[in-house]
Amino acid sequence: MNQVDRQARNQQRLSTLFPTFAARNSRVIHQLEGQGIRPRIQNACRSPADQKKAFKAGHSKLLFGFHNVTGEEGQPERLAVDLLDDDAPLNPGKPYILKVAASAQAETLLTEVRWGVPQRLRRAIDDAIASEHWDADVKIGWDPLHIEPPDVTVAEARAGKRPK
């Protein structure tokens, strides 16, 4: 995707997020771009039907997730993004994944880089990020480019709570 289209896509997708979550993700994107990386928001909004497809395909463990959150009037207030590497969307590589995790952490966001990774192996991810060892030989979780807020659960979000 060319630069103008990628940036326009990111801006459009950021507009579907809850404002404080959008601002934090915007800073994540800016940090990555400052490193010469071209992040692209692949998914932010998912319809209930699309979420069900993702669940059935094994891409989600939830029938309602952060990608489905809306406000009281049905307006988009999504609380998740999937942030792909525009230059390698199907095979982002560990350096990209770890840099996304580091940038997300800096903005008080969670990635799923640790999802499904045994507890004893998670420390290696933390160490790689802390030392900026982007090529570290670490086990990566099953949905590492999914970003969400740490201060609200899916159930709380569904009930109307939003991150600060």
N, C-alpha and C positions, 0 to 999 in steps of 0.2 A: 504494500500500500504506500502511495507517496506521502510525503510529510504533511502536506496540507490536509489531505483526506484523513490521515491518522489522527491529527490534532483535532479536526472537526468531529470525528467520531468520538474521541475521548470527551470533548466538551458536551456533545449531545448526551452521552451516557452519564456523565457526571451530573447533568441536569435532572436525571431521574432518581438521584440519591437523596437521602435526608441531608439537609444542608451541612451539619457539622461533620458528617461522614464524608460528604463530597469534598469539603475543604481539606480534610486529612488526606484523602486519596489524590487530590490535585497536587498536594505537596510531595507525595510519594512519586508521582509521575514526574514532577519537576526535578526531584533529586536524581532519579534514574536518567532522565534526559541530560542532566548535567554531567553524567558519566559516559555520554555518547550512546546510551541505550535508547531504543525506540519502543517503549511499552504501549500496548494497545488494550483498551478495555474490550474484551470479547463479549462478556455477559454482565449485565447489571440487572435488568428486568427479565423476569420469566413469568409467563402466564401460568395459571394453575395447570393447564393442559401440558405446557412445556415442562413444568416441574415434575408432573407425573411421568412424562416420557424419560426425563433424566433419572428419576427414581427407578423406573423399570429397567433402564439400561445400565444401572449400577453406577451412574455418575453422581448420584446424591443418595444420602441415607434418609432423607426427609421428603414427605409429601407436601409440606409447607416449610419453606426456608427463608433465609434473609433476602434472597432474590425476589420473593413474592410480596414483601411488605409494602403496604399502601397506607395512606392517611385515612382519616375518618370519612372523607368524601371520595375516596378511591384514587386520590392523586398519588403519583409515584413517590415513595419514600424508602427506596431500596436500601438495604444495609449489607450488600455484598457485591463484590466485583471479582471477575476472573481476569487477571492482568497478564496477557500473553506477550511474548517477545515478537514484535511485528516482523523481525528479520528471520525468526525461526519458530513460527507459531505451533508447529507440530512436534518440535524437538528443541525446547528452549535451553537445555544444558544446565548443569549445576551452578556455574557462575551466575547466570541470570536468576535462577531460583533463589540462591542465597542472597543476592543483592536485593531482590524484591523483599525477601524476609527481613533483611536489615533495614531497608527503607521504611517498611511497614512498622517494624518495632519502634523506629525513631519517631513515628507519628502515633504511637500508642494504638496500633492496630495489630491484629493477628493474621498470620497466614496459616495454611494447613500443612506447612512443610513438615510438621511432626505427626500428622494424622496417621495412625497405624504403625508408627515406629515404636519398637519396644522402649520402655523407659530407660533401660541401660544404654541405649544408643542415642538418645536425645541430647545428652551432654555434648556429644561430638558436633552436633549442629550448632549449639550455642557457642562452643569454642571456635568453630570455623567462622561464625559471624563476628564474634568479638575480636578475633585476630585478622579479620578480612582475608581469610584464606579461602578464596572463592572456588578453588579447584579441589578442595578437601575431599577426601574419600569418605563421604558420609552417606548414610541411608536417607533417602528422601521419602516423605509421606505421600499418600495417594492423591491428594488434591492440593499440591503446594502453591499454586498461583491463585487460589481462592483467598480473598481478603475480607475480613469481617471485623466488627467492633468487639472488644473484649468485655465491655461493661454492660451488656444486655444479652439475654438469652433469646432464642427464637420464640419461645412461649411468651416472654415479656414483650417482645417486639410485636407479636400478634395481638397482644392485649393493649398496645398503645405506647409502651415505654420506648424512648429513643435515647441514643448515646449522647453524652455531653460534648 
